[in-house]
Structure formats: structure tokens, C-alpha cells
């Protein structure tokens, strides 16, 4: 599997808030495949994940604009059933790659969720990842 690159992040940023045409859709789906590959690597360590790989649906039901990010929810080993509608780690690709902890659904806007997200927000420089491999 190819690595996530700066070009991938640029592609995501260039599609922000745009209707996704067929060419962009196919390119964004390939980036989602790379993101899912990372999730599968985490799964080997016991983590579970959910990923929604349709780049047109980021804005919500019925909307087909891409919203400047791709994401997957990562759950601690053995806890997906307990926390799937309460919290997860979010692995996100936008203009940068980052992860953070966040509440889900009714918990998302609560102060503990926002505080946890702000405290653990971690950005990853993809060029550093490639140069170390």
C-alpha cells in the first residue's frame, strides 16, 4: 500500500466544500483506501475501527459536498461495543494528518469532549513519516 503523501493532503484541501466530480471522487476514494490501510494496521494491535469511505457524504445525509477532511473512528481494544456511540479516537486527514479523542453524538459538544480533543490533538507530519521508513 502506498503511503499517505502531502499530495494526498493537498487533494483533500483542494476539494473542500466542492461538489465532488468523478475524477476527484476516484482520487479521494484512493486516499480513503490508504486511511483504511492504517486502520487495518491498528486492528492488528487489537484496535477496532469504523470508516465511512464516501467522500461526497462528509457534510451529512443528502449533501454531496466534500468538507475538507477524511476520517476514521478508532476504538481501544475490546471497547468498541461499549463506547461506539460515546467516544472514539478520530484519525483525520485534512491539510494535515492528525488524531484526537472526541465524544460522539450527544457527547460531542459537551465540555469534557472538547477538552479531551484539545488536550490530545496531535498532528503528524507525513513527510517525516515517509523519510523515516
Secondary structure as UniProt FT lines:
FT   HELIX           6..14
FT   TURN            15..17
FT   STRAND          18..19
FT   HELIX           22..43
FT   TURN            44..46
FT   STRAND          48..51
FT   HELIX           55..57
FT   TURN            58..59
FT   TURN            61..62
FT   STRAND          65..66
FT   STRAND          70..75
FT   TURN            77..78
FT   HELIX           80..83
FT   TURN            84..86
FT   STRAND          87..93
FT   STRAND          97..103
FT   HELIX           105..107
FT   TURN            108..109
FT   HELIX           111..120
FT   STRAND          122..124
FT   HELIX           126..132
//
